[in-house]
Structures are given as structure tokens and as C-alpha cells.
């Protein structure tokens, strides 16, 4: 039998192109349209949260995968960039999201090239099992930088 889960948010308009969001898990914050759409700088935007949703979900699924592959993760940092196009009729769509994770892992006496292969396999698994990656139609490109630390 399939399981389901529900997630909730509440948004409230606070004036102009701004709002306030309360997330079901507790956090709350102000948000705005992006500056290129009459919004403010320095606050959360729907575009930011879209790119962040993929970036955070992929990282958490990568952590899940490296635990299963028994990889000694030392650090993980990932820059993500979403590219959108604005059509002539002013509809917009994210066409691609580029993720550039910088991953440092410990060798633990294993062959460096074998470890790099396992890290790449863990990244593929993370993308395959990512709820957000499976829920969007944008192209997802992952360009990792992997450093294996030999002790």
C-alpha cells in the first residue's frame, strides 16, 4: 500500500509585491517577487525557493546515498543556479538548474579512483531518488568537484 504525506504553507499578502509565509514545519519569513519582476532585493523569492528546494533535497539524498555506500564524507557544499526564460507572452519557465557540488571525502586506505566512482554513483542515486528532482521538468545538470583526501 502506498504511503502519502502532506505539507502545508500559509501565505499572506503584506502590500505591493510582498508577502509573508509560514511553513508547516515552523519557519516563517517575508518574501517578494524578484527584483526583475517589481520585487525587492534582500528577501526570499519564489525563484530562490525553487532552486533551493532542488539544492537542499539533492544534498539530503546524497547524504542518504553516501551512508549506504559507506563513503567517508568530510565536507559538502553546492552552488546551484537556475536559468529561466521569459517568453514573448511573459510566461516564464526554468529551463535548467546547474548544481556544482564540491565534495571532500576521506580515502580510508582505498583507491582514489574507486572512491571517486562511488561518489559519482552516490550523486546519481541522490538525483534518482530526490523527490524534488523527480517533480520538476527543468533540465538538471550536476558538475561535481570531488576531492579525495589520502591520510
C-alpha positions in Angstrom: 0.0 0.0 0.0 1.3 3.5 -0.9 2.0 6.0 1.8 1.1 9.6 1.5 2.3 12.8 3.3 1.0 16.3 3.2 2.9 19.6 3.5 1.3 22.9 4.2 2.2 26.6 4.0 0.2 29.7 4.6 1.0 32.9 2.7 -0.4 36.4 3.4 -0.1 39.5 1.2 1.5 42.4 3.1 1.5 45.0 0.4 2.9 45.8 -3.0 4.7 42.7 -4.4 5.5 41.3 -0.9 4.1 38.6 1.4 4.8 36.6 4.5 5.0 32.8 4.6 4.5 30.4 7.5 5.7 26.8 6.7 4.1 23.8 8.3 7.4 22.8 9.8 7.6 26.1 11.7 9.8 28.6 9.9 8.3 31.8 8.7 9.7 34.7 6.7 8.9 37.5 4.3 9.1 37.1 0.6 8.9 39.2 -2.5 8.8 38.9 -6.2 12.3 39.1 -7.6 13.7 42.5 -8.5 13.3 41.8 -12.2 9.5 41.4 -11.6 8.9 44.6 -9.5 10.1 42.9 -6.3 12.6 43.7 -3.5 16.2 42.8 -3.1 17.4 41.0 0.1 14.3 38.8 0.7 13.3 35.4 -0.3 11.6 34.9 -3.7 9.7 32.0 -5.2 12.5 31.6 -7.7 15.0 31.3 -4.8 12.9 28.7 -3.1 12.5 26.7 -6.3 16.3 26.5 -6.8 16.9 25.9 -3.1 14.3 23.1 -3.0 16.3 21.1 -5.5 19.7 22.0 -4.0 18.6 21.0 -0.4 16.8 17.9 -1.5 19.7 16.7 -3.6 22.1 17.3 -0.7 20.0 15.3 1.7 19.6 12.4 -0.7 23.4 12.5 -1.3 23.9 12.2 2.5 21.5 9.2 2.4 23.4 7.6 -0.5 26.9 8.1 0.9 25.8 6.4 4.2 24.7 3.4 2.1 27.9 3.4 0.0 30.0 3.8 3.2 31.8 6.9 1.9 33.7 9.0 4.5 32.2 12.4 3.7 34.4 15.3 5.1 32.5 18.2 3.5 29.8 19.1 1.0 29.0 22.5 -0.4 26.9 23.1 -3.5 26.2 26.2 -5.6 23.0 26.0 -7.6 22.0 28.3 -10.5 18.5 28.2 -12.1 18.1 29.6 -15.5 14.7 30.9 -16.6 13.4 32.2 -19.8 10.7 34.8 -20.3 8.5 34.0 -23.3 7.1 36.7 -25.5 3.7 36.4 -23.8 5.6 36.9 -20.4 5.2 33.3 -19.2 8.3 32.1 -17.5 9.9 28.7 -17.1 13.1 27.4 -15.5 14.8 25.6 -18.4 17.8 24.2 -16.4 19.3 24.1 -13.0 23.1 23.7 -12.7 24.4 22.3 -9.5 28.1 22.4 -8.7 28.8 20.4 -5.6 32.3 20.5 -4.0 32.7 17.2 -2.2 35.6 16.2 0.0 35.8 12.6 1.1 38.4 10.5 3.0 40.2 7.7 1.2 40.4 5.4 4.3 43.1 3.4 2.5 41.0 2.8 -0.6 42.0 3.5 -4.2 41.2 7.2 -5.1 39.7 6.4 -8.5 37.4 3.8 -7.0 36.2 6.2 -4.3 35.5 8.9 -6.9 33.5 6.4 -8.9 31.5 5.6 -5.8 30.9 9.3 -5.1 29.6 9.8 -8.6 27.3 6.7 -8.2 26.0 8.3 -4.9 25.3 11.5 -6.8 23.4 9.6 -9.5 21.4 7.8 -6.7 20.7 11.1 -5.0 19.3 12.6 -8.2 17.3 9.4 -9.0 15.6 9.3 -5.5 15.2 13.1 -5.0 11.6 14.0 -4.6 12.2 17.5 -6.0 14.3 16.3 -8.9 11.5 13.9 -9.8 8.9 16.6 -9.5 10.3 19.2 -11.9 10.6 19.4 -15.7 13.7 21.6 -15.8 16.9 20.0 -17.0 19.2 19.2 -14.1 22.9 19.4 -14.7 25.4 18.3 -12.0 29.0 19.2 -12.3 30.8 17.9 -9.2 34.3 18.7 -8.0 35.4 15.7 -5.9 38.5 15.7 -3.7 39.7 12.6 -2.1 41.9 13.1 1.0 44.5 10.5 1.5 45.6 10.2 5.1 
